[in-house]
């Protein structure tokens, strides 16, 4: 059974011009995004000279596996101390323990 295509996001401006958002995103996919994060509009991580270091699929895969780049060493788990009940017969009547 054939799947229906998702309808394109086509908007009409106030002046009557038609803007196809899907086409606009496709055209500007490899341009460097504005901001201080070194990525392109697609989400790929960029290095010096605008070369792609990691694709967005690799970034998403590492985020899903929760293993970003170098695996962090886990700290050993310390057992929690068990609280002991105090015996009333050993207590000082003035509250000094």
C-alpha positions in Angstrom: 0.0 0.0 0.0 1.4 3.4 -1.0 1.9 6.0 1.6 0.6 9.5 1.0 3.2 12.2 0.7 3.2 14.9 3.4 1.8 18.1 1.9 4.4 20.8 1.4 4.3 23.9 3.6 3.4 26.5 1.1 2.5 29.9 2.5 1.1 33.0 0.8 2.5 36.3 1.9 0.4 39.5 2.4 1.6 40.7 -1.0 0.4 37.5 -2.7 3.7 35.9 -3.2 4.0 32.1 -2.6 6.8 30.8 -0.4 7.6 27.1 -0.4 9.2 26.5 3.0 10.4 22.9 2.2 12.2 24.1 -0.9 13.8 27.0 1.0 15.1 24.6 3.7 16.5 22.3 1.1 18.3 25.1 -0.7 20.0 26.5 2.4 20.8 23.1 4.1 24.6 23.4 3.9 24.9 27.1 4.8 26.6 28.0 8.1 24.0 28.8 10.8 24.0 32.1 12.6 25.2 32.0 16.2 28.1 30.9 18.3 27.6 27.1 17.7 29.6 25.7 14.9 26.9 24.0 12.9 25.3 24.3 9.5 21.5 24.8 8.9 21.1 21.0 8.7 22.7 20.4 12.2 26.1 19.0 11.2 29.0 19.9 13.4 31.6 22.0 11.5 35.3 22.3 12.0 37.9 24.7 10.6 37.1 25.9 7.2 33.5 24.8 7.4 34.3 21.1 6.9 31.8 18.6 8.4 33.3 16.8 11.5 30.2 14.9 12.5 26.8 14.6 10.7 23.6 15.2 12.5 22.8 11.5 12.3 26.0 10.7 14.3 25.2 13.4 16.8 21.6 12.0 17.3 22.9 8.5 17.5 25.4 9.3 20.2 22.7 11.3 22.1 20.3 8.3 22.0 23.0 5.9 23.2 24.0 8.5 25.9 27.7 8.1 25.0 28.9 11.5 23.9 32.4 11.3 22.4 34.6 9.8 25.1 32.8 7.7 27.7 33.0 9.1 31.2 34.4 7.0 34.0 31.8 6.2 36.6 32.5 6.9 40.2 32.3 3.8 42.5 29.0 3.7 44.4 29.4 4.1 48.1 27.0 2.1 50.3 24.8 4.3 52.4 25.3 4.0 56.2 22.5 2.2 58.0 21.1 4.2 60.9 21.0 2.4 64.2 18.3 2.9 66.7 19.2 4.6 70.0 18.6 2.8 73.2 16.7 5.0 75.7 18.2 3.3 78.7 21.7 4.6 77.7 20.6 8.3 77.3 21.3 11.0 79.8 18.1 12.4 81.3 19.3 16.0 80.6 19.7 15.3 76.9 23.5 15.2 76.8 24.6 12.3 74.8 
